[in-house]
Amino acid sequence: MSLRFGILTASDRSARGERPDASGPALVEFVRSQGWDVLRTSVLPDDLNTLRETLIVWADRGDLDVILVTGGTGFAPRDVTPEAIRAVVERLTPGLDEAMRAASLRLTPHAMLSRAASGIRKQTLIISLPGSPKGAIENLQVILPALPHAVELLRESPQAEKGHAPPSV
C-alpha cells in the first residue's frame, strides 16, 4: 500500500535559518526508503497559530494520509506541537503515543518527558515525533507496522476489514 506523507519541522532556530533542519530530511529519506511518498515538507517556527493553521490546511486538502511533525514536544515554553495537534484533530490516537513512549523508555529515561500527541483530522493521521533525527526515526519505527492498516481504516478500504476477520477453520 502506498502512503502519502507530509513532514513538518517545528523549530524556531531552523525556521530562522540559524541551524539546518536535520530531522525533516532524515524523515523524508526514511519514509521514501519504505517505498512511500513525501508530498509536502516545511519548516515552521514553534508558534501555536502557525502550526495549527498549517496542519488544518495540509489535512483538509485530502492528499496526505499521514502528517509527521518533528520537534516541539518537550518541556520548553516554546514547545507547542502537542497543543497545536490537539487543537486540530477530531479524534486522539493515544495508543500511538503510548507505544512510542514505552519503546523510548527502554532507551532513555528522558522519554518520560515527551509530550507527544497524535490524532485524526478527517482522513489524515497527524503524529508528533521528537526533534532529533535519531529520536524521530526511532519513534517512527515503533509505529511503522501499524501505519498501513491505520490508513486503510481511515480510507474505509474494504481490505481493512480482512485484518479483523476471524481465522478460517
N, C-alpha and C positions, 0 to 999 in steps of 0.2 A: 504494500500500500504506500502510495506516495503522500508525504505530508508536506504542507506548506507553512513555512516559519517566517515570523518577523522577529528580529533581535534588536532590543533596545538597551542601550547602556545608560545608566543613571549615574553621572559623575560630574560634579562641579568643575573639577580640575581638567578633566578631558574635554568637557564642553567648552571651556575657556582656552583650550589649546596649550595648557601648561604641562600636560603629560599625554603621551599617546594612549589610546584605548587599547588595552591588551585583551580584555575579556570578551568583548564583542567579536573581534576577529577570530579568537580561539573557538568561540561557539559556532561561528559561521563555518569554519573548517571542520569542526566535529560533526555538525548537522549534515553537511554535504558528504562527509565520509560514510554516513549511514544511507546515502542514496536519496536523501530528501532535499527539498528546495528551500532556499532562503530568498524570499521575495522582497524583503524590506529590512533595512538597518538604519539606526540613528543613534546619535549620542546627544543626550539632553542633560541639563543641569538637574540637581536634586531639588526640584521645585514641584510641589504638590499639584498645582494647577496645570503646569506644562505636561507633567507625566500623565495626569488624569485625562486631559484633553487628547493627547496623542493616543493613549490606549483606547479611548472611545472611537476615535477616527479609524484606527487600524482594525479594531474588532468589528466595527459596524460596516466596513467595506465588504466583508464577507469573503475575502480572498485568502485569508490566513486561517489555518487550523490551530496553530499554537503561536503565542507570543511569549518569548523569553525576555525577562527583564533582569539584567545583571547589575548588581550594586544597589546600595541604599537600603539594606535590610538590617543594619546594625543598630547600635545604641546612640550614635552621634545625633545631635539635634537636627542636622540636615538630612538624615536617613528617613525618607518618607515614602519609599516604594511600597511597603505594605499598606499604608493608608491610601495611596493612590489606587492600588489594586482593589482594595475593599470598597472604595467609593464607586467603582465602575462595574464590578461583577454582580451578576444576578444570583449566583449560587456559589458558595465556597466549596473548595475541594480539600478538606483538611487531611485526608489520607496521604496525598502527595507531600504535603509539608511535613507530616509526621514521619513518613518514610525517609525523607532526606535528612531530617534532624537525627533520627535514630542511627542511620548509617554513618553520618558525620561524627556522632558522639563516639563511635568506635575509633575514630582517627584523632580527634582533638576535643578537649573539654570546652573549648570556645564555641563549639556547635550549639551549646545551650543558650548562647547569646543571640542566635539567629532569630529574627522576627519575620522570617519568610512567610509569604502568603500566596495563595493561588485560588483561582476560581474560574467560572464560566460566564462569559458575556455572549449572549445569543448562541452561536455555534463555534465560538473561539475559546480555547483554553488559554488562560493567562497564568504564567508561572514566574515567580521571582527566584533568582539564584544569587549566590554570593558574588561579590565584586571582584574577587581574584580569579584569574583564569583557571588555576588548579581547582579551586573550590567550585567554580561554576560547572566545570566539566564533570568533576566527581559527583556532584549533586544531580546533574542531568543523567548521568549513567545509572543512578539509582532508580529513577522513574522511567527510564527509556523503554523497558519491556512493556509497560502499560500504555504508552502513548498511542500506538496504532489502534488498539481496542477502544481507548477513550475517544479518539477521533471518529471511529466507526459509529460509536454510540451517539456522538454529537451530530453526525451527519444522518442519523437514523438509517444507517445502512442495513439491509437485510442480512448481510454477513455477520453483523454484530451479535445477532441472536444465536448463531451457531455455537458461539463460545459459551452460551448459557444452557444449551440443551443437555439433558442427562445422557450419559453414555448409553449406546445401544446394547441390548442384551444379546 
